[in-house]
Amino acid sequence: MCTGGLLITSRSLLWFLVTLIACMTLFGAIVLPKWLIGPEVIQIRNEEGNFTVLRHPSVGIYNRCKRMGRIEYNCGNFDLNGLLTDSTVFPVPWKFTMTLMCVGTMLLGLTLVSTLVTCCRLHSVYGFSMHKLLCIFQGVSAMLVLCGYLVYPLAWDAPRVRTLCGPDSEAYSPADCTLGVSIYLGAAGVLLTFLSTVLSRKAEAAYYSSKAQRRVIDGQVLVCVM
């Protein structure tokens, strides 16, 4: 509960929205098994045989989709023992990707909640600016997800990937595979995370603007500044 009132600026609202979208895109990149799309086409007929759905095998960070039997298409996890899963099944670079991107996304999620606290006119913690503190945390989050994202292609020469993409697959060269939607979600999430770091400084400038502070001094409980 905000006992001291609310101070909302257009920049702080933009900061919150960008951080929220960054969290959502990074979460989507982590959980969707669509980082690499294999060249094989899997035809799946419905029970009545009226139409055929075309699918492609694919792989994510810790999960995959592939043909099971003659016509079944199955998606599931291969990290059955988490980070302790055998490296031939769950490549070491992907374990780093999983760890770094999850930690970075969780840290970004914490800053997302904390942006709401700044609207309650809590501008410092132990004398340190909340906006600067969140800027640092978001910068660390951005570096973590970036490192995790860049490490992922190092495992493209693993047996699992060569089975999917062909024997010529190697680090940063997926041979016959194409890049899936998760790759682009991850890239967008990384860029948005860095953008949210920049916007935190813009939100701080708007928070301490003369227009906003004058209305706070006047005793207004709800202050909205464009």
Summary of the structure (lengths in Angstrom):
residues: 226
radius of gyration: 22.6
end to end distance: 23.5
largest distance: 73.4
contacts: 720
relative contact order: 0.21
helix: 53%
strand: 18%
